Amino acid sequence: MEEIPLARPVLGAAEEEAVLGVLRSGQLSLGPRVPAFEAAFAARLGVAHACAVSSGTAGLHLALRAAGVREGHEVITSPFSFVASANAPIYERARPVFADIDARTLNLDPRAAAAAITERTAAILPVHIFGYPADLPAIEALGLPVVEDACEALGAVHADGVAVGGRGHPAAFGFYANKQLTTGEGGMVTTGDRAVKARIDSERNQGRAPDMGWLDHDRLGFNYRLSDIACAIGLAQLDRLDAMLAGRARAAAAYREALAGIEGLTLPCEDAAGDRRGWFVFVVQLPRSSDRDATIRALRERGVQSKPYLPAIHLMSYYRETFGHREGEFPVCEDVAARSVALPFFPELTDGQIERVALALREVLGH
Ligand SMILES: *Cc1c(COP(=O)(O)O)cnc(C)c1O
C-alpha cells in the first residue's frame, strides 16, 4: 500500500518547457522573466506592484524594513505561525511581541493585538494562517503600519472583495514546494506603494539603484533575488493556479464530508462573514482525550503521513531562551498547537485517498 504524502506539487510539461526556455536563452538571472512574473502576479491580485524575492522569509524581512522597523522596535504578531514570521523582525534587532489568536480563525486576535501595543510598537504583522484571511479591517483600525504574512494565503479573499495581499500593505507570499504555487524556493512581496516597490527591488539586489551600474550601491542590500528559472516556473504555475486552487477546495470539501461526526474532532473553520479561504493545508484539532504522537504513529502504520502543525512559536527553545517565554502566556494558541495535525492535502489528492485517510483517522480515534 502506497503511503499518502502530506503534500505534492502539480508540475508538468508547461513548467518543463519554461525551464528549458530559460536555459536555452542563456539569461538565468536578472532577465525578462522576473518583471513578467511580477506583473502577472500583481495583476492576478489586483495590486499595483509586486517584487519577486528568493523566499517568503526574505520577503518578510524586506517588507519589515520598508515599513520602517528598526532596532529597539516591537512588532506585534501571532505565536501560531510558521517560525519565519516571528524571526523576520529579529533580523532587524526588533522584538516580536506575540498576542493570542482567535479560537475560530486561528489568526491574530485584533483585541489581543491592541492590548499589546506600546510606545515601541512599529508595526503589526498578521499571518493569514492556513489561508484564512486575517481580520485586516480591525487590525488596520489600530492605526499602525501593517506588514502581512500571506505566505499561506494565495487565493484568499477578504469580505470586501479585495484579494489577500491586495490591500496595499507590504504582503509576503512564499513559493516553497508545498504552497499553492511553487517555484521550488521563492517569494513575492506585493505593495500598493511605488516607493516600497523601488526600495525592495534595490535591497533584494545588494542595494543597487535601477539606474546604477553593477558595482555601485547607494544603500545596504542583500542577495534576495529570484532567478529567471524560478520566475519562469512561477509564470507557468500562475496559468494553472485556478485549477490548483479548485483542486484544493474540492479536497477540503471531500474531507469535511468524510470526517463529519467524529466526536471532539475540530475541522478547519468554514468561510464566514464573506471572507474566503485560499486552501493551503487541511489541519484538524484532535479530541482532547487523544494522544497526538500515538495518533500520528498509527496513521503512518496505515500508510498516511501527518504531522503536528503548527507548534507554538513562543514555546520553541530559541524563543524561550531569548525572550523568556513559557507555557500559559497564550492559552488559545497553546491549546490549538497541542492538538493540531496536518493531513495529506494537495490539488491532485484523490477521493479514494481522502477516504483512506478518513477511515484510518476514524479507526485510530476509535470511532
Ligand atoms: C511558508 C511560510 C513562510 C515563508 O516561507 P519560505 O520558506 O521562506 O518561503 C512564512 N510564513 C508562513 C506562515 C509560511 O507558511
The ligand as an SDF file (V2000), in Angstrom:
LIG
                    3D

 15 15  0  0  0  0  0  0  0  0999 V2000
    5.9500   29.2100    4.0940 C   0  0  0  0  0  0  0  0  0  0  0  0
    5.7890   30.2940    5.0740 C   0  0  0  0  0  0  0  0  0  0  0  0
    6.6990   31.3690    5.1700 C   0  0  0  0  0  0  0  0  0  0  0  0
    7.9250   31.5770    4.3240 C   0  0  0  0  0  0  0  0  0  0  0  0
    8.4780   30.5270    3.7990 O   0  0  0  0  0  0  0  0  0  0  0  0
    9.7940   30.4290    2.9100 P   0  0  0  0  0  0  0  0  0  0  0  0
   10.1820   29.0110    3.1150 O   0  0  0  0  0  0  0  0  0  0  0  0
   10.7950   31.3960    3.4320 O   0  0  0  0  0  0  0  0  0  0  0  0
    9.4180   30.7480    1.5110 O   0  0  0  0  0  0  0  0  0  0  0  0
    6.4310   32.3730    6.0820 C   0  0  0  0  0  0  0  0  0  0  0  0
    5.3560   32.3310    6.8630 N   0  0  0  0  0  0  0  0  0  0  0  0
    4.4640   31.3310    6.8200 C   0  0  0  0  0  0  0  0  0  0  0  0
    3.2690   31.3820    7.7050 C   0  0  0  0  0  0  0  0  0  0  0  0
    4.6600   30.2700    5.9370 C   0  0  0  0  0  0  0  0  0  0  0  0
    3.7880   29.2530    5.9090 O   0  0  0  0  0  0  0  0  0  0  0  0
  1  2  1  0
  2  3  1  0
  2 14  2  0
  3  4  1  0
  3 10  2  0
  4  5  1  0
  5  6  1  0
  6  7  2  0
  6  8  1  0
  6  9  1  0
 10 11  1  0
 11 12  2  0
 12 13  1  0
 12 14  1  0
 14 15  1  0
M  END
$$$$
